[in-house]
Amino acid sequence: MGRDAARSSRTYTIIQTFVDQLAECTDCHAAQQSMAYITAALNLSCFAYLALPHRPANSPTLISTYPSSWTARYLLRKYETIDPVVRRAIRQTEPFRWGLGYEPRDQSDSERELFEEAAGFGIRCGLTFPIHDHGGAIAALSFATDDRRTKFERSIIEQAQNLRLLAMFFHAQAKRLSTADRIVGGVGLSPREFQCLEWSSRGKSAGEIGIIVGISRRTAGFHLDNVRAKLGVRSLRQAVALLAEAKSRR
């Protein structure tokens, strides 16, 4: 096997492992671990996935391996509202480079200060894939490094097409796992809990729900019991009422 063929085979294995892992994820933490795996395997240093909220008053969804001290500051200060990377991702769908050596001539003082602050946490330059899905959601997946390292540069060139597809796949999975649309009564439900409650709201019994979603009656009942406990209600009827109220506010 030649060197190119061996590299291609290795890349295929890495991507397949990532896809398999992500498909099995049941929460955003597991999704973060899956993306962290492929980021490291492809020498891409670190990543950040940012999904903008449908309502300006809400916080964005951020899944990342950037330093937590930086992401906490970023969200607290609502930097997504002034971040030039985010603004550009909103305007266009093509991937773009940013940071060290890619500064625009018309960069404002606030944008320059934001980049300088990020650089202090090791986020100096990177590549961003804007994501505009058919549901109207806008997100961005960025790979970043603290310097223009040779391995990083080589990988984003060689893997550009693969990374774009992975960005879209990750977005679809992150959207599925996001708790934003599964908050009922101020409480975040797991995907399975929410699914069972949805079917219960349609008049389905635990046994029927089990058949529909491919789990046992006992497991469906277990998830519905968890829903009642989380919401602090005694009956499924009360839980369903809270679900209807939550939907009316969206």
Helices and strands as residue ranges (DSSP letters): H 3-24, H 28-41, E 46-51, E 61-64, H 68-76, G 79-81, H 84-91, E 96-99, H 109-119, E 125-132, E 138-145, H 150-158, H 160-177, G 180-182, E 183-184, E 187-188, H 191-201, H 206-213, H 217-231, H 236-248
